[in-house]
Amino acid sequence: MSNAATSGSGLMAFTADIDADYVLRYQQWHNCEHIPERVSIPGFIEGRRYRAVSDAPHFLMFYETDATSVLASDAYMAALNAPTDWTREALTHFRNPVRSIYSRVAETGGPTAWPAPYVTAMQFDLPDGDEDDCAGAWLEAVGHCEGVVRARLWRADAAVGNITTSERKIYGGGPGKQAYFALIEQSLPPERLPDPIAAGDAARAVRRADEQRGSYWLEMALRAPETSHRGA
């Protein structure tokens, strides 16, 4: 975590339940092999894993990249289509997996020296024409809520998200049904802060549909070497 924080426009977000008797092995795999492997790919900036605040074996994993094109690059596809033996083993213990690719629409706040210890993650749809309100007044209201250090809105990139790979054939999941993903980074546990989603009239006014929301605490984060995400 020594290099300066940066912010990319591409994101791969993955949620899954993990078999309870496999959680420790999963954490070992993800910490010691998978995240280091992924962030070594050119164009990758950072990988993180968060666990549900409820302490259920439910996890949010995501990788930030320079652009969504990185998530369809030859180097990334090569990794997805040649999983290691440990990866093949681990993926068989994923339950209810959802993996989506997103492009960043808007951001309030900025990259921090250290990854946020807590996040609220939201998936939802928006009526036609509501993206500007969501990316503007709504996100700004959320970003100004006490304890929020950064808030970002992402839009699904279905063309990249629907690419079939060897890894996907193992875990069996695909993209989520909602078109938008909001990632709200927080400095304190959600129960100790006001609800940022209900902050102010602007936040309440945005018409979100098919919304799903989860609160998570940080388990693991690793930033790429400075040269890696620049493709050098």
Sequence and secondary structure as in RCSB ss.txt:
>XXXX:A:sequence
MSNAATSGSGLMAFTADIDADYVLRYQQWHNCEHIPERVSIPGFIEGRRYRAVSDAPHFLMFYETDATSVLASDA
YMAALNAPTDWTREALTHFRNPVRSIYSRVAETGGPTAWPAPYVTAMQFDLPDGDEDDCAGAWLEAVGHCEGVVR
ARLWRADAAVGNITTSERKIYGGGPGKQAYFALIEQSLPPERLPDPIAAGDAARAVRRADEQRGSYWLEMALRAP
ETSHRGA
>XXXX:A:secstr
  S     SEEEEEEEEE GGGHHHHHHHIIIIIHHHHHTSTTEEEEEEEEETT SSEEEEEEEES GGGGGSHH
HHHHHTS  HHHHHHHTTEEEEEEEEEEEEEEEE   SS  SEEEEEEEE  TT HHHIIIIIHHHHHTSTTEEE
EEEEEE HHHHT   HHHHHH  B  S SEEEEEEESS GGGS  GGG HHHHHHS  EEEEEEEEEEEEEEE  
TTTTTT 
